[in-house]
Amino acid sequence: MIMFGPVGTKYVFDALMREIWLRSNNRLLAMGLILPSLGFLLGASLVVVAVNYPSVQWLTLVGGLVMAASLAAGGVIANTLRMPRLAYEHEHLLVYLGDVTPFRIPVEIVECFFLGHGPAMLAGAEEHGAETRTIIVRLAEAAEAWKNREVKPALGHWCNGYVTIRGTWCEPITPDLVQGMNQRLIEIHRQQRAEKQSPRKEPS
């Protein structure tokens, strides 16, 4: 779902009503569905063979196990496909750098986003020195509780108040994308300041 804010600002929401700031690399993840799909077809073929040839009934069990494993793997990939890398919800920046459950950073301690470069962290690419663009999230220095977190290295890095998101596993990172994220962050910070400064109405 798309909504528009001040001066035509476009806000993109997903089915869970999270405001999406950075999507996953859906093309790369979709390619990962090829192997589970082939595995499912192989398992189904084994079941068909077992049905038609009673002497190899044991293939029914093998085929069923292959199909179940393929469905499970496909489900994990499909779930990953719908997860963003960065999103905004209820005054928190959601950072997805590992499990399905995101890190929920209070947006008031998020200072800015900027471009960077880092290793692509793809199998076989390290020896060739392959690099990718990154987005770096700078957190407030005073936010000691958010200095470091353990994350999946292939997805990013989190150390000393800087959260790095590798471009390998997200949508193409461009200066315009980062600029838009910073503009939205400034807008949210302004809203928060305005709410704090506005007098609260006493209940009648």
C-alpha positions as CSV (number, residue, x, y, z in Angstrom):
1,M,0.0,0.0,0.0
2,I,1.3,3.5,-0.9
3,M,0.4,6.7,1.0
4,F,1.5,10.2,0.3
5,G,2.7,12.7,2.9
6,P,3.8,16.4,2.7
7,V,4.9,17.7,-0.7
8,G,4.2,14.3,-2.4
9,T,6.4,12.3,-0.1
10,K,5.6,8.6,-0.8
11,Y,5.3,6.2,2.1
12,V,5.2,2.4,1.3
13,F,3.6,0.0,3.7
14,D,3.4,-3.8,3.7
15,A,0.6,-6.1,4.7
16,L,1.6,-5.7,8.4
17,M,1.5,-1.9,8.1
18,R,5.2,-1.5,8.5
19,E,6.5,1.5,6.6
20,I,9.2,0.0,4.4
21,W,12.4,1.9,4.1
22,L,14.7,-0.7,2.6
23,R,13.5,-3.9,0.9
24,S,15.3,-7.3,0.6
25,N,16.9,-8.4,-2.6
26,N,13.9,-10.3,-3.8
27,R,15.5,-11.3,-7.1
28,L,18.4,-13.0,-5.4
29,L,16.1,-14.7,-2.9
30,A,13.6,-15.8,-5.5
31,M,16.4,-17.6,-7.3
32,G,16.9,-19.5,-4.1
33,L,13.4,-21.0,-4.6
34,I,14.6,-22.9,-7.7
35,L,16.3,-25.7,-5.7
36,P,13.4,-26.4,-3.3
37,S,11.1,-26.4,-6.4
38,L,13.2,-29.0,-8.1
39,G,13.5,-31.0,-4.9
40,F,9.7,-31.0,-4.6
41,L,9.3,-32.2,-8.2
42,L,11.9,-34.9,-7.6
43,G,10.1,-36.1,-4.5
44,A,6.7,-36.1,-6.3
45,S,8.3,-38.2,-9.1
46,L,9.6,-40.8,-6.7
47,V,6.1,-41.1,-5.2
48,V,4.6,-41.6,-8.7
49,V,7.1,-44.3,-9.5
50,A,6.3,-46.0,-6.2
51,V,2.6,-46.0,-6.9
52,N,3.1,-47.6,-10.3
53,Y,5.8,-50.1,-9.3
54,P,4.8,-51.9,-6.1
55,S,8.3,-53.5,-5.8
56,V,9.7,-50.1,-4.9
57,Q,7.1,-49.0,-2.4
58,W,9.9,-47.7,-0.1
59,L,10.3,-44.8,-2.6
60,T,7.0,-43.4,-1.3
61,L,8.7,-42.7,2.1
62,V,11.8,-41.2,0.4
63,G,9.7,-39.1,-2.0
64,G,7.6,-37.9,0.9
65,L,10.6,-36.8,2.9
66,V,12.1,-35.0,0.0
67,M,8.9,-33.2,-0.7
68,A,8.5,-32.2,3.0
69,A,12.1,-30.9,3.2
70,S,11.6,-29.0,0.0
71,L,8.4,-27.4,1.2
72,A,10.1,-26.4,4.5
73,A,13.0,-24.8,2.7
74,G,10.7,-23.0,0.3
75,G,8.7,-21.7,3.2
76,V,11.8,-20.3,4.9
77,I,12.8,-18.5,1.7
78,A,9.3,-17.3,1.0
79,N,9.1,-15.8,4.5
80,T,12.5,-14.2,4.0
81,L,11.2,-12.7,0.7
82,R,8.5,-10.7,2.5
83,M,10.8,-9.3,5.2
84,P,12.3,-5.9,4.6
85,R,15.8,-4.9,5.8
86,L,14.7,-1.6,7.3
87,A,11.2,-0.5,8.3
88,Y,9.5,2.0,10.6
89,E,6.7,1.2,13.0
90,H,5.4,2.9,16.2
91,E,8.4,5.2,16.7
92,H,10.9,2.4,16.2
93,L,13.3,1.6,13.4
94,L,13.0,-2.1,12.6
95,V,16.3,-3.7,11.6
96,Y,16.2,-7.2,10.1
97,L,19.7,-8.6,10.2
98,G,19.1,-12.2,11.3
99,D,16.0,-13.8,12.7
100,V,12.4,-13.1,11.6
101,T,12.1,-10.9,14.8
102,P,13.7,-7.5,14.1
103,F,15.7,-5.3,16.4
104,R,13.4,-2.4,17.4
105,I,15.5,0.7,17.8
106,P,13.9,3.8,19.2
107,V,13.9,6.2,16.3
108,E,14.9,9.1,18.4
109,I,18.4,7.6,18.8
110,V,18.8,7.1,15.1
111,E,20.9,10.1,13.8
112,C,21.3,9.5,10.1
113,F,21.9,7.1,7.2
114,F,24.9,7.2,4.9
115,L,26.5,5.2,2.1
116,G,29.4,3.0,2.4
117,H,31.2,0.0,0.8
118,G,32.1,-3.4,2.2
119,P,32.7,-7.0,1.3
120,A,29.8,-8.7,-0.5
121,M,30.1,-11.8,1.8
122,L,29.0,-14.1,-1.0
123,A,30.3,-17.7,-1.3
124,G,33.4,-17.7,-3.5
125,A,33.5,-13.9,-3.8
126,E,35.8,-13.1,-0.9
127,E,38.9,-14.4,-2.7
128,H,38.2,-12.0,-5.6
129,G,37.7,-9.0,-3.2
130,A,34.1,-8.5,-4.4
131,E,32.5,-5.5,-2.7
132,T,29.0,-4.1,-2.4
133,R,27.4,-0.8,-1.4
134,T,26.2,-0.6,2.2
135,I,23.9,1.6,4.2
136,I,25.3,2.6,7.6
137,V,22.9,3.6,10.3
138,R,24.5,5.9,12.9
139,L,23.0,5.8,16.4
140,A,23.4,8.4,19.1
141,E,26.7,8.2,21.0
142,A,24.8,8.5,24.3
143,A,22.7,5.4,23.5
144,E,25.1,3.0,25.3
145,A,22.6,0.2,25.4
146,W,22.5,0.0,21.6
147,K,26.2,0.1,20.9
148,N,26.6,-3.6,19.8
149,R,24.5,-6.5,18.7
150,E,25.2,-9.9,17.3
151,V,23.8,-10.1,13.7
152,K,24.1,-12.5,10.8
153,P,27.5,-11.5,9.2
154,A,26.3,-12.1,5.6
155,L,23.5,-9.4,6.2
156,G,25.5,-6.8,8.0
157,H,27.5,-5.7,11.0
158,W,26.7,-3.8,14.2
159,C,29.5,-2.3,16.3
160,N,30.1,0.9,18.3
161,G,26.8,2.4,17.5
162,Y,27.1,1.9,13.7
163,V,24.7,-0.6,12.0
164,T,26.0,-1.7,8.6
165,I,23.6,-3.3,6.1
166,R,25.2,-5.1,3.1
167,G,23.7,-4.3,-0.3
168,T,24.1,-7.9,-1.4
169,W,20.8,-8.9,0.3
170,C,18.7,-5.8,-0.2
171,E,17.3,-3.7,-3.0
172,P,19.8,-1.6,-5.0
173,I,21.3,1.1,-2.8
174,T,21.5,4.5,-4.4
175,P,22.2,8.0,-3.1
176,D,18.5,8.9,-3.8
177,L,17.4,6.0,-1.6
178,V,19.6,7.1,1.3
179,Q,18.6,10.7,0.8
180,G,14.9,9.7,1.0
181,M,15.5,7.7,4.2
182,N,17.2,10.7,5.8
183,Q,14.4,13.1,4.8
184,R,11.8,10.7,6.3
185,L,13.9,10.5,9.5
186,I,14.1,14.3,9.8
187,E,10.4,14.5,9.3
188,I,9.8,11.9,12.1
189,H,12.2,13.7,14.5
190,R,10.3,17.0,13.8
191,Q,7.0,15.4,14.6
192,Q,8.4,14.0,17.8
193,R,9.7,17.4,18.9
194,A,6.4,19.1,18.0
195,E,4.5,16.5,20.1
196,K,6.8,17.1,23.1
197,Q,6.4,20.9,22.9
198,S,2.7,20.9,22.4
199,P,0.8,21.3,25.7
200,R,-1.2,18.3,26.8
201,K,-4.9,18.7,27.2
202,E,-6.2,17.8,30.6
203,P,-9.1,15.3,30.6
204,S,-12.4,17.0,31.3
